[in-house]
């Protein structure tokens, strides 16, 4: 084993080339740090990367982006890096939700007035609830735009938090310990099955838990970001363009990216991160890299594995007590354009049985390409359908391949109720399970979406970017403000500010 050191500017090693890690790396390199990024995968991007098959380009996990509008987090970061934002089109509706037995969707329109009319028609008597959510979103969004550090872990963090507070922020404080389920009951809506199911489906996508358990303040942001002047966007080409541009910025500013390199251990000394052990997957070479700071773009569970016996015991116990996380089963279809209904929205959600779970193919979140977006050859399209699944089903089964085939056939059969899927127009079929995500992304057990946004784990009560190990930082969907490319990019910006401070 050899040892490598550098002697120029302050050194930062970033573990993981997902969007959070690449954003932190690009910003640090742009601000003069010497940055090395390491990732075990073939291509950068993590769960927002892509793969190609037979002329089709499939987004691995994430299929939509927030924060491209002026003032949005991607807009801010790309402006600082002096790189162009990727070409994108707003998703309108952001999602079309089909409840069991219904042929007309609940359309989440981008125009606030149109969305208000839609929800009043779909959920009579619920407008006081939605108005509360709109007020909470407005104040929370303004607060977040002033760059608070949540949760604060030292005086500098606390100072940033205090500076972000305004009078409007105080309106949100009484709701800090409320869940969506509680507020529905306050408004007499607890027995509205359609409304509750709609909220369960939407919130599970963004918070990993249903309406009963999702923290109200988190839900207000998750449900409000779809409307103007914010919005969800469909990228031209693929999700890969985000990571490609961040990599280009990183390398332009002197940073280095090494793919197919595994970080096997984080070393500490006197409570401070000092070095990492690296293995080149191609050659087998191993070495130790000393550094001033380590930015871990991994799940908090993976972070415990990297620290091993050097993990702070209290931190380790907290991670061990986290509720079970979800994995994803995803089917990737390359189809003839004739399989896609006319005027098909870019994103859809289907629930097939009210009495079944949200997940395990009883619910599907579907993303559809559109002509000319760079994801399919002319006359073709991609359909990506994902469902939450228990990762233990896949890690402890003896009949893995047959179970994967069963889930694939079931998903296609259910998709065929909406899409015109026949053997003739199905060009390519591929599926991924938690095992697949664990192999290609390195995420513990293949879990997706970060930590459930319950009261004990969201925002002010969640895992901080500043870990108990000095100069060891955590970015990604395990930290505030949560999952999505916008969320992990915000966490990256926070870490960069903390390192500089």
Secondary structure as the mmCIF struct_conf table of DSSP 4:
data_model
#
loop_
_struct_conf.conf_type_id
_struct_conf.id
_struct_conf.beg_label_comp_id
_struct_conf.beg_label_asym_id
_struct_conf.beg_label_seq_id
_struct_conf.end_label_comp_id
_struct_conf.end_label_asym_id
_struct_conf.end_label_seq_id
STRN STRN1 UNK A 2 UNK A 4
BEND BEND1 UNK A 8 UNK A 9
STRN STRN2 UNK A 11 UNK A 15
STRN STRN3 UNK A 18 UNK A 18
HELX_RH_AL_P HELX_RH_AL_P1 UNK A 19 UNK A 30
TURN_TY1_P TURN_TY1_P1 UNK A 31 UNK A 32
STRN STRN4 UNK A 34 UNK A 39
BEND BEND2 UNK A 40 UNK A 44
STRN STRN5 UNK A 45 UNK A 45
HELX_RH_3T_P HELX_RH_3T_P1 UNK A 46 UNK A 48
STRN STRN6 UNK A 50 UNK A 53
TURN_TY1_P TURN_TY1_P2 UNK A 54 UNK A 55
STRN STRN7 UNK A 56 UNK A 59
BEND BEND3 UNK A 60 UNK A 61
STRN STRN8 UNK A 65 UNK A 66
BEND BEND4 UNK A 69 UNK A 69
TURN_TY1_P TURN_TY1_P3 UNK A 70 UNK A 71
BEND BEND5 UNK A 72 UNK A 72
HELX_RH_AL_P HELX_RH_AL_P2 UNK A 73 UNK A 81
TURN_TY1_P TURN_TY1_P4 UNK A 82 UNK A 82
HELX_LH_PP_P HELX_LH_PP_P1 UNK A 84 UNK A 87
STRN STRN9 UNK A 88 UNK A 90
BEND BEND6 UNK A 92 UNK A 94
STRN STRN10 UNK A 95 UNK A 98
TURN_TY1_P TURN_TY1_P5 UNK A 100 UNK A 101
BEND BEND7 UNK A 103 UNK A 104
STRN STRN11 UNK A 106 UNK A 108
BEND BEND8 UNK A 110 UNK A 111
HELX_RH_AL_P HELX_RH_AL_P3 UNK A 112 UNK A 122
BEND BEND9 UNK A 123 UNK A 123
TURN_TY1_P TURN_TY1_P6 UNK A 124 UNK A 125
HELX_RH_AL_P HELX_RH_AL_P4 UNK A 127 UNK A 145
TURN_TY1_P TURN_TY1_P7 UNK A 146 UNK A 146
BEND BEND10 UNK A 150 UNK A 151
BEND BEND11 UNK A 154 UNK A 154
HELX_RH_AL_P HELX_RH_AL_P5 UNK A 155 UNK A 164
HELX_RH_AL_P HELX_RH_AL_P6 UNK A 167 UNK A 173
TURN_TY1_P TURN_TY1_P8 UNK A 174 UNK A 177
STRN STRN12 UNK A 179 UNK A 179
HELX_RH_AL_P HELX_RH_AL_P7 UNK A 180 UNK A 186
TURN_TY1_P TURN_TY1_P9 UNK A 187 UNK A 188
TURN_TY1_P TURN_TY1_P10 UNK A 190 UNK A 191
HELX_RH_AL_P HELX_RH_AL_P8 UNK A 193 UNK A 207
BEND BEND12 UNK A 208 UNK A 209
TURN_TY1_P TURN_TY1_P11 UNK A 211 UNK A 213
BEND BEND13 UNK A 214 UNK A 214
STRN STRN13 UNK A 215 UNK A 215
HELX_RH_AL_P HELX_RH_AL_P9 UNK A 216 UNK A 224
TURN_TY1_P TURN_TY1_P12 UNK A 225 UNK A 226
BEND BEND14 UNK A 227 UNK A 227
TURN_TY1_P TURN_TY1_P13 UNK A 228 UNK A 229
BEND BEND15 UNK A 230 UNK A 230
STRN STRN14 UNK A 232 UNK A 235
BEND BEND16 UNK A 236 UNK A 237
TURN_TY1_P TURN_TY1_P14 UNK A 239 UNK A 239
HELX_RH_AL_P HELX_RH_AL_P10 UNK A 240 UNK A 252
TURN_TY1_P TURN_TY1_P15 UNK A 253 UNK A 254
STRN STRN15 UNK A 256 UNK A 259
BEND BEND17 UNK A 260 UNK A 260
STRN STRN16 UNK A 261 UNK A 269
TURN_TY1_P TURN_TY1_P16 UNK A 270 UNK A 271
STRN STRN17 UNK A 272 UNK A 280
TURN_TY1_P TURN_TY1_P17 UNK A 281 UNK A 283
STRN STRN18 UNK A 286 UNK A 290
BEND BEND18 UNK A 292 UNK A 292
STRN STRN19 UNK A 293 UNK A 296
BEND BEND19 UNK A 298 UNK A 298
HELX_RH_AL_P HELX_RH_AL_P11 UNK A 300 UNK A 307
HELX_RH_3T_P HELX_RH_3T_P2 UNK A 308 UNK A 310
BEND BEND20 UNK A 311 UNK A 311
HELX_RH_AL_P HELX_RH_AL_P12 UNK A 313 UNK A 320
TURN_TY1_P TURN_TY1_P18 UNK A 321 UNK A 321
BEND BEND21 UNK A 322 UNK A 322
HELX_LH_PP_P HELX_LH_PP_P2 UNK A 323 UNK A 325
STRN STRN20 UNK A 326 UNK A 336
HELX_RH_3T_P HELX_RH_3T_P3 UNK A 337 UNK A 339
BEND BEND22 UNK A 340 UNK A 340
HELX_LH_PP_P HELX_LH_PP_P3 UNK A 341 UNK A 341
TURN_TY1_P TURN_TY1_P19 UNK A 342 UNK A 343
BEND BEND23 UNK A 346 UNK A 346
STRN STRN21 UNK A 347 UNK A 351
TURN_TY1_P TURN_TY1_P20 UNK A 354 UNK A 355
BEND BEND24 UNK A 356 UNK A 356
BEND BEND25 UNK A 358 UNK A 359
TURN_TY1_P TURN_TY1_P21 UNK A 360 UNK A 361
BEND BEND26 UNK A 362 UNK A 362
STRN STRN22 UNK A 363 UNK A 368
TURN_TY1_P TURN_TY1_P22 UNK A 371 UNK A 372
BEND BEND27 UNK A 373 UNK A 376
TURN_TY1_P TURN_TY1_P23 UNK A 378 UNK A 379
STRN STRN23 UNK A 380 UNK A 390
HELX_RH_AL_P HELX_RH_AL_P13 UNK A 391 UNK A 395
TURN_TY1_P TURN_TY1_P24 UNK A 396 UNK A 396
BEND BEND28 UNK A 398 UNK A 398
HELX_RH_AL_P HELX_RH_AL_P14 UNK A 400 UNK A 415
TURN_TY1_P TURN_TY1_P25 UNK A 416 UNK A 418
BEND BEND29 UNK A 419 UNK A 419
TURN_TY1_P TURN_TY1_P26 UNK A 423 UNK A 425
STRN STRN24 UNK A 426 UNK A 432
HELX_RH_AL_P HELX_RH_AL_P15 UNK A 434 UNK A 441
HELX_RH_3T_P HELX_RH_3T_P4 UNK A 444 UNK A 446
BEND BEND30 UNK A 449 UNK A 449
BEND BEND31 UNK A 451 UNK A 451
HELX_RH_3T_P HELX_RH_3T_P5 UNK A 455 UNK A 457
BEND BEND32 UNK A 458 UNK A 458
HELX_RH_3T_P HELX_RH_3T_P6 UNK A 459 UNK A 461
BEND BEND33 UNK A 462 UNK A 462
STRN STRN25 UNK A 463 UNK A 463
BEND BEND34 UNK A 465 UNK A 465
STRN STRN26 UNK A 466 UNK A 466
BEND BEND35 UNK A 468 UNK A 469
STRN STRN27 UNK A 470 UNK A 470
TURN_TY1_P TURN_TY1_P27 UNK A 471 UNK A 471
STRN STRN28 UNK A 472 UNK A 474
BEND BEND36 UNK A 476 UNK A 476
TURN_TY1_P TURN_TY1_P28 UNK A 477 UNK A 478
STRN STRN29 UNK A 479 UNK A 479
TURN_TY1_P TURN_TY1_P29 UNK A 480 UNK A 481
BEND BEND37 UNK A 483 UNK A 484
HELX_RH_AL_P HELX_RH_AL_P16 UNK A 485 UNK A 500
#
